[in-house]
Amino acid sequence: MTTAELILWYSSLFLQLLVCALAFWRRLYLRLPVFTIYLTVLVAREAFIYWVYHSAGYTSRLAFFSFWITQTVLLAARAAAIGELAWNAARAYAGFRIVLKLVVTGIILTLLLGAAFEAVANASHLPLFVLSVERDLELTAAVVLVVLLALSAHYEVPVHTTQRLIASGLLAYSLVQVLNNSISRQWLDSYFHSWAVIRAASFHAALVVWLVALRKPLPVPAKAAPAPDIGSLAAFMRHGTQVMHELAGRLRRFRRNPQK
């Protein structure tokens, strides 16, 4: 690893630990459990890769497969975290949920269809396979996040600042990776170190945005209205029924003897 890669790697690990610790301190797992799991997987993956590099060597076959397989796991976890953000934003709004579901489904099917064909063509070359899938999935993620933020603003759906900043960090990282992976697919061997540096630097930016998002305690969710007292309600209805019966009886007596 080059000096720049080592510096970025250690600083990235520090920022990841800080963001993960802050997420648990703020109890983010109660609001965004999937995103919290993603942060935990990030730290666990960095610790595992560190062990592999120091035990088997940076250029070993174990390091090669460990890097690309764990990269695929991270990609799936990030996709799940983006889905969680979209679900949380649309959960309380049926109309917005339907629009978001239709738009996002169409985008995902269109982009992933192209990713599937390209992945099959590069299946024999693991790095190109992962880069092809990652590039198109990152493009899908970026488009989904843009649609989520745009539709929430258009329909005036309240999205808390913490979730909006988390989505912005994911969006910025995805956009950089789309461009980075597109270039590296053409010149993987000669561009690999630059690819790694750009990837690490862009993820640093996302981590800083998430630190800003978690700098303050999360707002306390609004409490649901207390359930009505069924016993008091039943007693009130019985009293009302009794009053109506007495009134009806008086009207009947009045009709029989109007002079009284």
VEXVEX-799482 format. One record per residue (C-alpha): residue number from 1; x, y, z. Coordinates in steps of 0.05 Angstrom, whole numbers, always signed. Each point is the difference from the previous one (the first is absolute). Last residue first. Layout:
REC resi      u      v      w
REC  NUM      X      Y      Z
...
//
This chain:
REC resi      u      v      w
REC  260  -2022   +356   +628
REC  259    -45    +28    -54
REC  258    +37    -42    -54
REC  257    -24    -65    +31
REC  256    +20    -59    -44
REC  255    +51    +40    -42
REC  254    +33    +27    +62
REC  253     +7    -69    +30
REC  252    +35    -25    -64
REC  251    +46    +61     +0
REC  250    +19    -13    +73
REC  249    +17    -72    -16
REC  248    +44    +21    -59
REC  247    +38    +48    +45
REC  246    +11    -54    +52
REC  245    +25    -48    -53
REC  244    +47    +53    -28
REC  243    +28    +14    +69
REC  242    +12    -75    +11
REC  241    +36     -6    -67
REC  240    +45    +59    +17
REC  239    +17    -31    +68
REC  238    +16    -66    -33
REC  237    +44    +36    -52
REC  236    +38    +37    +55
REC  235    +11    -65    +38
REC  234    +27    -33    -63
REC  233    +48    +58    -12
REC  232    +24     -2    +72
REC  231    +14    -74     -5
REC  230    +34     +6    -68
REC  229    +48    +53    +24
REC  228    +25    +30    -65
REC  227    +70    -18    -24
REC  226    +51    +53    +13
REC  225    +22    +40    -61
REC  224    +66    -26    -27
REC  223    +63    +32    +26
REC  222    +40    +42    -48
REC  221    +69    -28    -11
REC  220    +54    +29    +45
REC  219    +49    +38    -43
REC  218    +67    -33    -13
REC  217    +56    +26    +44
REC  216    +48    +48    -35
REC  215    +65    -14    -38
REC  214    -31    -60    -35
REC  213    -13    +34    -68
REC  212    +67    +36     +4
REC  211    +35    -67    +12
REC  210    -39    -28    -59
REC  209    +26    +56    -45
REC  208    +71    -14    +24
REC  207     -9    -74    -17
REC  206    -25    +17    -70
REC  205    +61    +44    -13
REC  204    +47    -54    +25
REC  203    -36    -47    -48
REC  202    +20    +45    -57
REC  201    +73     -1    +23
REC  200     +1    -76     +7
REC  199    -30    -12    -69
REC  198    +46    +51    -32
REC  197    +61    -32    +32
REC  196    -21    -71    -20
REC  195    -13    +21    -72
REC  194    +68    +36     -2
REC  193    +33    -64    +23
REC  192    -39    -43    -50
REC  191    +10    +45    -61
REC  190    +56    -38    -34
REC  189    -31    -68    +12
REC  188    -73    +19     -9
REC  187     +7    +43    -63
REC  186    -68     -5    -34
REC  185    -40    -24    +60
REC  184    +35    +52    +42
REC  183    -31    +58    -38
REC  182    -72    -22     +8
REC  181    +14    -20    +72
REC  180    +23    +70    +19
REC  179    -58    +34    -35
REC  178    -53    -42    +33
REC  177    +40     +0    +64
REC  176     -1    +76     +5
REC  175    -76     +1     -9
REC  174    -11    -54    +51
REC  173    +42    +35    +53
REC  172    -38    +66     -9
REC  171    -67    -36     +4
REC  170    +18    -39    +62
REC  169    +21    +64    +35
REC  168    -63    +35    -23
REC  167    -44    -57    +25
REC  166    +33     +4    +69
REC  165     -9    +76     -2
REC  164    -75     -7    -16
REC  163     -8    -53    +54
REC  162    +31    +45    +53
REC  161    -38    +61    -25
REC  160    -67    -34     +9
REC  159    -42    -13    -62
REC  158    -67    +36     +0
REC  157    -39    -16    -64
REC  156    -12    +65    -37
REC  155    -24    -37    -62
REC  154    +54    +33    -43
REC  153    +53     -2    +54
REC  152    -12    -74    +15
REC  151     -3    -13    -74
REC  150    +68    +33    -13
REC  149    +35    -33    +60
REC  148    -26    -70    -18
REC  147    +12     +9    -75
REC  146    +71    +22    +13
REC  145    +11    -58    +47
REC  144    -28    -50    -50
REC  143    +43    +29    -56
REC  142    +63     -5    +43
REC  141    -17    -71    +22
REC  140    -11    -22    -73
REC  139    +66    +32    -20
REC  138    +33    -36    +58
REC  137    -32    -65    -23
REC  136    +26    +13    -71
REC  135    +71    +14    +23
REC  134     -1    -56    +51
REC  133    -22    -53    -49
REC  132    +53    +19    -51
REC  131    +54     +9    +54
REC  130    -18    -67    +31
REC  129     +5    -37    -67
REC  128    +62    +38    -21
REC  127    +34    -21    +66
REC  126    -25    -72     -7
REC  125    +18    -13    -72
REC  124    -41    -60    -25
REC  123    -66    +34    +15
REC  122    +16    +58    -47
REC  121    -54    -12    -53
REC  120    -49    -23    +53
REC  119    +11    +65    +38
REC  118    -13    +41    -62
REC  117    -66    -33    -13
REC  116    -22     +5    +73
REC  115    +21    +73     +5
REC  114    -42    +18    -60
REC  113    -61    -32    +32
REC  112    +19    +34    +66
REC  111     -8    +69    -30
REC  110    -69    -10    -30
REC  109    -28    -41    +57
REC  108    +25    +49    +52
REC  107    -27    +61    -35
REC  106    -69    -31    -10
REC  105     -3    -23    +72
REC  104    +22    +68    +25
REC  103    -56    +37    -38
REC  102    -55    -49    +20
REC  101    +21     -6    +73
REC  100    +11    +74     +9
REC   99    -69    +16    -29
REC   98    -34    -53    +44
REC   97    +37    +21    +63
REC   96    -16    +73    -13
REC   95    -74    -17     -3
REC   94     +3    -44    +63
REC   93    +38    +49    +42
REC   92    +24    -27    +68
REC   91    +50    -50    -27
REC   90    +28    +44    -56
REC   89    +61    +30    +34
REC   88    +15    -62    +41
REC   87     -6    -45    -62
REC   86    +48    +43    -41
REC   85    +51     +1    +56
REC   84     -6    -75     +9
REC   83    +11    -12    -74
REC   82    +64    +41     +4
REC   81    +24    -43    +58
REC   80    -16    -64    -39
REC   79    +42    +25    -59
REC   78    +57    +17    +48
REC   77     -2    -71    +28
REC   76     +1    -31    -69
REC   75    +60    +43    -21
REC   74    +35    -17    +65
REC   73     -8    -75    -13
REC   72    +28    +10    -71
REC   71    +61    +36    +28
REC   70     +8    -57    +50
REC   69     +7    -48    -60
REC   68    +48    +47    -37
REC   67    +47    +12    +58
REC   66     +1    -70    +27
REC   65    +12    -29    -69
REC   64    +63    +42    -12
REC   63    +25     -4    +72
REC   62     -4    -76     -2
REC   61    +37     +0    -67
REC   60    +56    +39    +31
REC   59    +21    +70    -22
REC   58    -12    +35    +67
REC   57    +30    -56    +40
REC   56    -28    -62    +35
REC   55     +1    +20    +73
REC   54     +6    +76     -4
REC   53    -46    +10    -59
REC   52    -50    -51    +25
REC   51     -3    +31    +70
REC   50    -12    +70    -28
REC   49    -53    -28    -47
REC   48    -37    -30    +60
REC   47     +4    +64    +41
REC   46    -24    +41    -60
REC   45    -57    -49    -11
REC   44    -22     +4    +73
REC   43     +0    +76     -2
REC   42    -42     +2    -64
REC   41    -46    -55    +25
REC   40    -16    +43    +61
REC   39    -17    +60    -44
REC   38    -45    -44    -43
REC   37    -34    -27    +63
REC   36    -15    +72    +21
REC   35    -29    +13    -70
REC   34    -45    -61     +8
REC   33    -22    +21    +70
REC   32    -21    +71    -21
REC   31    -45    +28    +54
REC   30    +14    -43    +61
REC   29    +70    -18    -25
REC   28    +15    +75     +1
REC   27     +6     -4    +75
REC   26    +40    +65     +3
REC   25    +57    -36    +34
REC   24     -7    -58    -49
REC   23     +7    +48    -59
REC   22    +57    +37    +35
REC   21    +39    -64     +8
REC   20    -10    -18    -73
REC   19    +18    +70    -24
REC   18    +64     +1    +43
REC   17    +20    -70    -20
REC   16    -10    +17    -73
REC   15    +39    +65     +7
REC   14    +59    -37    +32
REC   13     -2    -55    -54
REC   12     -1    +53    -54
REC   11    +59    +36    +31
REC   10    +39    -66     +1
REC    9    -18    -15    -73
REC    8    +12    +70    -25
REC    7    +69     +2    +30
REC    6    +17    -70    -25
REC    5    -26    +15    -70
REC    4    +41    +64     -4
REC    3    +62    -37    +24
REC    2     -9    -53    -54
REC    1    -25    -70    +16
//
